[in-house]
Amino acid sequence: MHETSRAEVVVRSTDRVPLRIALMGGKGRGVAAERDIAAGELVERAPVLIVPEADRAGIDRTSLGNHIFMWEHDTVAEELYRQKGRAAVVLGAASLINHSDDPNCDFVRYIDALALDLVAIRDIKAGDELTIDYGLPLWFTPT
């Protein structure tokens, strides 16, 4: 399952590998590797914007609601559906990563540092789509 950390991290624009946003067939937009990425490599460290709980209902009803992450300590992604607690909009390519039941990436939420790391969990070849397991019941049928 996705990791959450209380560590303080610094977000630098250099903390990412080259990525490409592209149409991924019936899945809409997604993210592809522009070069080979090794297992364990940091793909991206991105800052986040917080969506306060009071604003969740409005955001969750929009297309932006499909791209938010749960942003409280000791929570899991599925808790997004309860609309309790803060959520986060990731200001990077990670917000466009598509779901897979067999993902090649995972993420670490740095709750207090307001950052999210996308990390390769296995080797990824240049041109391959990056994917994560959303960790919640899907609101769509995967293609």
N, C-alpha and C positions, 0 to 999 in steps of 0.2 A: 504494500500500500504506500501511498505517497507520504513523504517525510515532511515533518514540520520542525523548524528549528527556532530557538530563541537567540541564535548567534547574530551578532552585528556584522553585516557584510557591507562592502563598498561596491556600488554599481559604477562600472566604467564602460564606456562605449566600445572598448577593445575586448570586453569579455563575451565574445561570441565568434562562432565560425561563420563563414559565408553561407547564406541561405537564399533561397528563391521562393517567392510566393507565386503559385501557379494554380490553374484550374486542374482539379483532380477528378476528371470524369464526372460521374453522377454525385460526387461528394461536395461539389463546389470548390471553393478555394482551399488550398492546403499549403504545406511547407515542404520543400525538397532541399536536400543537401547539395551544395555546390562543389564539395570536395568530400573525400572519404573522412569519416568520423570514427574514432576508436571508441570501443566500449569504455565507459567511465569518464569520457571527455565532457567537459562543460560545453554545451552547445550555445547557450545564451544565459546571461544574467540580466534580468529586466526589472525596471522599477514598476510599481503598481500604484494605481489610484484607488482609494478606498470608497466603497459605496456604503454609507451608513445604513443600519437596519431600517431606519425610518424611510429611506428612499428605495428600499428593495422592491416593494410592490410595483412601483412605477418602472423601474429598470427591468425587472424580471419579465414584464409583459412585452418588452421590445426585443428586437433582434440582438441587441447588446446583451440581453439576459442569457443568450446561448453561448456567450464567450466569457462569463465571469467565473471566478474561483471563490470557494468558501474561504473566509479570511479571519478565522478565530482559532486560538490555540485549542487543542484537543477536540477538533472537529474533523469530519470526513466529508468528502465531496457530496455524498447523498443528502447531507443536511441542507444543501442549497434549496431543496424542495420545500423545506419548512418555512423559508423566508424569515428566519430568525438569525440574528447576528450579522456581522459585516460581511460584505463580499468585496472582491477586488477585480479591477480591470487591469490586465497585464499590458503594459506599453511596449510590446515587442512581438516577435513572430510567434511566441508560445501561445498567444491567444487564438491563433489560427490553426493550431495543430489538430488534426483529425483523430477520431477515436479508432482504436483497434483492440480486439481481444488478445492480440499477440503483438504488443507495442514494442518499438525499438528505443523509446525514450521514457523517462519518468521525470518528475519535478520535485523540487524542495521548496516549500513555502517558508520564507524568512519573515514571519509575522511582524515582529517589532521593527525590523529593518526595512519593511515595505519593499521587498524584492522577491523575485521568483527565479530559481535556477532550473533550466531545462538541461537534463543530463542524458547522454546516450547510455543505454543499458546493454547494448550489444553493438558490434561493428555495423556501421551504416556506409553503404557505397555512395559515391557521387551520383546524383540523380534520383536516389531513392527518396520516397516520401517519409517524413518524420511523423510518428504517431505516438499517442499515449493512450492508456486505458483511463477513461473518464472516471471510473470508480463509482458509478451510479447507474440506476436504471435509465436507459436511453429514451429520449423523447422522439426518436426517429428510427427508421429501419436502416441499419448499416448496409452499404453497397459493397 
